[in-house]
């Protein structure tokens, strides 16, 4: 859902910043649990005391969108470290699909004004927002074929900003690191994206999906083994690159919020118990005591939006 705000400024894509080829470009939603070719990332911050209201609105929007044919999917990540923020992780196959999504959301909002109003309420709570578009770098990832985003419960995100003209040194450093991980047979994969739009200096983003926080313990335990696997010369080279090329690095941890996420049915199949939205209880059940009306039994998506709004107002 956050794609619509970022796209208004990012639709400079027609200038041809990058070209991505894909045999999947006819899809409106990327169903694969693998890391996408293209990422739209929207970082949002909210004032203290407003997070709960914001989360309720986003969950209501996600439930409504689960019953509609919306142009794209997203995974909501809530920060556990760093700034108090929510990161929307929106996968795309290409810039062409991104542009189609922009047009699609305009039609959705026109057809469902109640949905548009809820999104405006979310926007009104914002204190800060930044949007980034990034392209996957297959040459820099580590065991990316083992990544299944449907199994993700936490995400470690490392943001690296470089001095202009030093992209090649970053590439060199991550190839050294990847070779060292292979030597010790580390089993925590990562995927690297190069920032294409939305950041002043050259930048890269490293994503390490985790199904449990204990994987951080593995990272700590591998430290000495990694240094030994890299070798003295490689270690010196990595330190030199960090001194001369890196302007800033930041590493943060996020937790997946499935209630505020909207993913495809194919994606949900990876772990239905986690991704399947909860049923919505009726305000006044008819018939047996405790009757629950599932989302799928509602007559129309518009009716769901109205019922959800009423529920939120009564809470």
N, C-alpha and C positions, 0 to 999 in steps of 0.2 A: 504493500500500500504506500509506503514512503517513497516509492519510485517516482510518483507523479511530481513531487516537489523538487527533487533533484534534477529531473529531466528538463524542466523548463530552462534551467541554466546550462545544462550539459548538451543540449541538442545542437551543439557546434560540431557534432559528429559528421555532418555533411562535408566538413573541411578535409576529411580523410586522414585523421590522425593515425589510424591503424587499420589493417585489413585482417579479418579472421575468417577462414573457410571452415565450413562444417556441413555435413550431410544431414544435420538435424534442424536446419533453419526454418522448416515449415511448421514446427511445433510452436504453440503459443505458451506452453509451460515446459520448462526443462524438468522431466520426471526423474532423471538419473540421480542416484545418490553419490555419484562421483563428483569431484570438483569441477565446476563449470569453466568454459572458455573465458567468460567475461563476468566480472562482478561489479554490481552497483552497491556501494556501501554508504549507508546514511547513519551518521553518528548524531544522536539527539541527547540534549541535556534538559532537565526539568528542575524547577525550584524545589527545595526541600518541603516535604509535606504534600506535594502534588503527584508523586509517583503512583500512588494507589489509584487515584482518579484516572490518570493517564493509562495505566495498565488495564483497568476495567473497560475503558473505551476501545483500546486496541484489541482486547479479547473479543468484544462484541463485534468489531469490524471483521476480525478473522473468522468468527463463526458465520457471519453473514456471507462472507466471500467463499466459504466452503460450500455454500449452496448456489453460488453464481458461477458463470463462466468468465472468470477474470483473466487478464492478459498474462500474468506472471505469478510466480511463487516467491516466498521470502521466509527466512528463518530469523526469529527475534532472539538476540543475544543480550543478556543483562550483565553489566559489569560487576565483577567481584573485587577488582582492584582498580586503582587509578581514579579518574573522574567518575562521578555518579552519572551513568549514561546508558542508553540503549543503542545497540548497533543492529541495524537491519541489514541482513546478508542476503542480497537478491541475485540469484543466478540467471545468467543469460547465455545463449549460444553465440550471439553476434551483436554487433551494433544495429544491424537491420532489425533483429528481434526487439532490441531495446527501443527503437523508434516506433515499431508497431505497438509496443506496450503503451507508449505515451499516448498514441491515438486511441487505443482501446480504453484507457482509463477515463478519457474525456467522455466517451460514450456511456461508460458505466455510471459516472457521476450524473450525467444528464437523465439517464433512465431511473436512477435511484437517488433522488435528492436527499433522502434521510441518511444515506450512507455518506454522501458528501458533507452533510452537516456534522456528522460525528467526526469526520476527518478534520474539519475546521475547528472543532472543539479541542482536538489533540494539538493542532497547530497553535492554538491560543495559549496553551500551557508551556510551550517551548521557551527556553531561555537562550539556547544556542544550538546550531545545527551546521554540519558540514557534510558534503557529499563527494565521494571519490569513485572514479571508474578505473578499474585495474584489469590487466590482461594476464592470463596464466602463462608462466614460463616453464614449459615442460623440461627444459634442460637444467633447471635448478632445483627441482623437487626431489624428495627422497621417498622412494617406494609409494608413489602416489596411486598406483594401481590397487593398493591395499586400503585406500581411504573409502569408507562408506559413511556419508554424512548422515544417513538415517540412524546410525548407531551412536552419533555424537551427542554427548550430554554437556560437555564443556569445550571451550575453544581457547587455546593460547594464541594470542595475536602479537606479533613483533613488527613494529613499524620502524623502518630504517630510512632516514633522510640523508642524502649524499650531497657532497659538494659537486657543482656542475662539472660534467666531463669525467666523472669517476665511476660510471656505471660498469665499465669493464673490470675494474678492481673488485667491485661487489660480486660480479659473476665468478671471478677467480676464487674469491674467498669461499663462496658457497659450494663450488666444485671441490675444493680442498676438504670442507666440512663433510660433504656427502660421501667422499671416499673414506674418510675416517669412520663415519657411521657404518659404512658397509664392512669395514675391517672388524669392528667389534660386534657386528650383526645386531645392531639396535633395531628394535621392532616398533618404534614410534615414528610413523611417517609424517612428512610435512609437504605442503604445497606452497610455491612462491608465485606471487603476482607482482607485475611491474605497474606502478601507477601511471595511468595514461592521461587522466584529467582530474583536477581538483586539488593539486598540491603544488606549491610554488617551486620547491627544489626537487630534483630527481628523487624518486622514492620507490621502495619495494615493501611489500607486505608478506610476512611469512605466517601461514596458518597451520596450527597443529591441532587437529581435532582429537578429543579425548572422550572415552566412554566412562572414565572414572578419574578422580583427582589423584589417585595413587600413581598414575603415570608420571606425575611430577617427581615422585620419589625415584623412579627409574632414571629420569634425566639427571638427578643429582648424583646417583650412584655411578653413572657412566663417566663422570667428569674426568677422573684420573685416567681411565682407560682410553678416552678420546684423545687426551693430550699425548699419551704414549703412542697411539695409532697415527696421529698426525705427524709425529717426528719433530725434532728440534727446529729444522729449517722451515718446515711448514708453519710451526707455531710462530716463529719470528716474522714470517711473511704475513700471517693473519694480523699480528699486532701492528705491523707497519701499515697495512691497509686500513685498519681501524683508526689509527692516528691521522693518516693523511686524507682519507676519503669520507669518513663518516662525520656528518654534522650533528646528528642526534639519533639515538635509538630509544625505543620505549617498548616494554613488554608488559602485557596485561592479560588477565584471565576473565573469561566470560562464561556465563551459564546459559544453556538453551532454555527458552520459555516456549513450550509447545502450544500453550493456549493462545499466545499472541502471534503464532506463526501460521502461515498458510502454505501447505505443500501439496503436491499432486497425490493422487490415489496410488500411483506406482511407488512414490516415495514412502507413503504411509505403510505400504506393505512390508517395508524393511523392519518395522517394529510397531505394529498397530496399537499395542497397549500404551505406548508412549505418545504417539502422534494423533491418535483418533480423538477428536474433540469430545468433551463431556456432553451428556444430554442436558437439556434445559428443563427444570421442573416447572409445571404449570402453576400459575398463581393460585387458582382454585380448582384442584383436581375434580374431575367428574367420574363417578363410579366408585371403584374400590379405593379405600383409603391409601394414600401414598402413591397414586398413579403418577407416572412420569411420562411426559410427552417428548419423544426423541425429536431431534432436529429434523431428521428425514421425514417425519410425519407431518410437518407443517405444509400448508398448501402452496405457499409461494415464498420466494426469498424476501420479498418486500414485507410480508407479514412477519417474518423472523426478525427483521430489523426493527419493526415497530415494537414487537414484544420485548426485544432486548433492551430498547430504550426505556420502556416502561419499568422493566426490572431494575435497571440502573438508577432510575429516578427514585424508586422506592427504597433503595439500599441506603 
